[in-house]
């Protein structure tokens, strides 16, 4: 059995400028703008939703298969993910484009100048799932996260045709997608992941009511920030799971990806939906307490202890049977 995690693979290049951008702007000359800033530092962080989710699954002892497109500059990143249990064998390497990249400079006021280069991510539409499944076996689930929209649609349609259970997680692509595309990405999903704002966006853009969305998916999982998460199935009582306790928030980037990784790990272990949300919340706590999406570490004993502190001894006992 396997988990296929399809979605973006990217790096973030983050710089800090000591002055204020506003001091360098001449309003009357904005049509001729040409600026250069001497920055104080550079941080390169690993990212991309599929890579983040894969990393989290690897940390929990699973062997997820990463499905995405990267450039020839992916070598160091590949090595990092492989060391953390992610199967990168099937990542498509572009002949002409670099790995997707977010480049951002921030000044002390919080103002930002940023660019996103999709690069090799645009070639995700060229990836077929069938040959991957032929090598790794029929997947328990195929998670289809934010990626090249045509690639997301291709993977979703292939899952329907081949009978693979798929998880819809369109997240960041919702803002740029029309209702027709979102309906195609969501309809028939075994699980639909979103945060609360995204769930309303799905309803608004598709024209479906909340009840209609739920009727078209097996399970709807909605993250609620500091209030935890909600798990819903048609005709059943909602499951509300509070966030993990004693969390010292530092930086929220990647928290949603970690939640998904924990949730999927619990399902792959054979645990129920409530346990899935609990494991997801604990893994998310590690991310929010660190800077960077893949910089957290823990031992199995530490993770189980944190599950027990947040959700009790029974939850800890269930999780401890599977962590290695």
N, C-alpha and C positions, 0 to 999 in steps of 0.2 A: 504494500500500500504506500501511497505517497501524497504529498501536498504540493501542488503546482502553484507558485506565487507569481502571477504576471503583473507587470506594471513598470513604472519608471525606475531607472538607475541614473543617479546624478551625483554631482559634487557641488558644494556651496563654497564659493570663494568670498570671504567676508573681510572687509577692510574698514579701518576707522580713520577719519579725518579730524585733526585737532581743531581746525577753525570752523566757521559757519559757512555753509554753501551760500546763504543769502548775501553775505558780504562780497561774494564774487560775481553776483548777478547784476547786470546793467539792464534795467527793464526796457529801455528804449532800443536795446540791441539784441533782444532775445531771438530775433530772426537770423542773427549772424553768430549765434552762440558757439564758442570754442573754448572749452575749459580743461584744465589739467590740475589735479590735486595731488600733493605729496602726502601719502598716507602714513600712519604711524605703525600699523601692523597688518598682518595677513594671516587669517585662519582658513584652512582648507578642511571642510567637514564632509564626511561621507553622508549621502542621503539618497533620496528616491524612495517612493513608498514601498515598492516591491523589495528593494534591498533592506530597508528598515524592518519590514515584517519578517523577511527571511532571517535576518540577524537575531531578532527576538525569539523566533522558533528554534534556531540553532542553540541559543543560550539555554533554552529549556530542554535540550537534549533530543530534539527532533532533527530530521534530515530533509528540510524543504528543498524543492527544486526551483531555482530562480529562472523565470522566463522573461526575457527582455532583450533590449538591444543597446550595445555600448560601443565605444570606439577602441582603437588600439591602445589608448592610454588607460585602459581598464586593468592592466596587469597588476598593479599594486593593490587596487581595490579588490580584485578577484582573490588575491592571496589572503587578504584580510578576512573576507567573507568565508573562504574555504576553511581557514583556521577556526572559524566559529561555527562550523557545521553546515554551511550552505552549499548545496550542489550547484556550481556555476558552469557545469559542463555544457549546458544547452543555451547559454547566453550567446546571442548573435553578435558578432563583431563586424562593424561596418568597415568597408574598405576605404571610405572617403571622409567620414565624419567623426568628430570627437564625441566622447560621452557628454550627455546633457549637462549643462552648467548654469548655475545661478551666480551672478557676480554682483555684489552689492557693497556700496560705500556709505557709511553712516557718520553723520557729524554729531557733536555733543547735544544738539537740540532734539535728536531723534529723526531729523530729516534724512532721507535716503535717496540715492541715485542707483538704480539697479537695472540689470538686463538679464533675461533668461534665454539661453541658447538651447533649443531642443536637440539639435545635432542628431546623433544616432538614434535617439528615441523615436524619430520620425519613421524609422525603418522597422518598428515593431509590427507593422501591418504585414511584413513579409514572413513572419514566423507562423508556422503551422504546428498545432499541438499534437496531431496524430503521430508523427515520427518520434516526438519526445516520449509520449505515452508508450510507444512500442518498446522503448528502451528501459523505462523506469516502472512500468506497470500502470494499470488503471488507477487514477488518483481517487483518494477519498473526496477531495474537493479541488476545484480550480478557482483560486481567488483572482478576480479580474479588477485590478486597481487602476488608479489614474495613470494614463499613458497616452500615446498617440491615439486620437479618437477612432481612426480607422482600424487600428490594431485592437483596441478594446472591442469594437463591434465584430471584427473577424473572430476573435477568441470566443465571444459570447455565442455567436451563431454556430461555431464549430462544436461548442459544448452541447448545444441543443441537438445538433445533428447526430453527434456520436454518443449522446446519453451521459455525458460527464456531469456530475453535480457541480454547479458553479455558484460562486459567491459574488454578488455585485457590490463593488466598493468604488463608485465613480468619484467621490470626494471633490478634489480641486477642479476636476473637469466639468462639474455641474454648472459653474458660472459661465462657461463658454459653449455649452451644449444646448441645442433646442429641445423642445418637448418630444419630438419624434425620436431623436437619438436616445434620450433618457429612457423612454418607454421600451425601446429595444434592448437597452442594457440591463433593465431591471426585471422585466416580465419573465417569470419562470425561475427566478433565482431561488436557490435553497436558503440562502441568507442574504439580506440586504443590510449593509453597514452604512451608517451616516451619523453625523452629529445632529443636534436639534435644529440648527439653522438650515442645514442641508436637507433635512426631512421635509421642512416647509417648502424649500425650493423645488424639491422633487414634485410635491403636490401642485405647486403653482405652475410649473412648466409643463407637466404632463396633463394637467386638467383632471387628475384623479383625486378623489377625496382620500383622507387618511385610511378609511375603511377599504377603499378600492386598492390602494397600494398594498395594504396588508393581505388582501385576498389574492394578490398576484405573486406573492413570495411565500416561502415556507415559514421563515422567521425574520422578523425585523428587529435589529439591534441598534439602539440609538444612544450615543454617548451624551451625557448631560454635564460635562465639565466637573466642577467640584461637587456636584450633586450625584455623581455616579453614572449609572446607566439604566436603561429600560429595555427589557426583552419582551417581545410580543409575538403571539401566534393567534391566528384567526380562531375565534370561538373559545379562547382560553384566557384566564386571568393574566394580566401583565405581571412580569417579575421586575421589581425595582431593587437594584443592588447599590448600596452606598459606595462612595469612593473609599479607597484604602485609608486607614487612619495614620496619624503622625507623619504627614508628608510635609517636607520643607520645599516649597516650590521655588525653583531657580529659573528654569527656561522651558516653555511648553512645547517647543518644536519636536515633532515625532511622537507625542504622547498617544495620539490616536492610532498610529501604526503599531505601537507596543501593545495597546489594548487588544487590537485585532490578533496579534501574534499569540498573546496569552489565551484569548478566547478559543482560537483554533487549536492550540496545543491541548487544552482541556477536552475539547470535542474529540480530538484524535486519541486521547487517552481513554475515551469512553465515558467521560463524566457528563453531567447534565448541563443544561443551559445556565442555571444559576451559578454553578461552579465555574463555567466558562467566563461569565462576567466578573467573578471574583478573581480568578487567575489573571484575567486581562487587566483588572484595576491595579493589582499588585505590581505587575510588570510595568504598567504605565507610571506608577509612582517612582520607580527607579529612573525612568527617563526624565520626568519633570524635575528631579533632584540633581540632574547633571546638565552641563552645557554640551550640546551635540546629541545626535539621535542614536549613536551607536557607541557611546563612551561608558556605559554603565557595566558593572560587574557584580556578581553575587555568587555565593556557594549554594548548593541545594539546601543545606541546613538553614542558611540565612533566609532563603526565599520561603521555605516552609514556616519558619518562625514568624515571618511577616504575614503570611496567610492566616496563621492562628491568631495573631494579635488583632487582625482586622475582622476576621469572619468566624473564628472559633476553632475548637479542637477537631470537630468532625470534618470541617473543610481541610484543615491541615493534614489529617490522616488520609483523606482521599488523594491529595496532591502528592504526599510523600511517597506513595506507592509507585509513582511514575517518574519522579525526578531522579536523574543519575548524574 
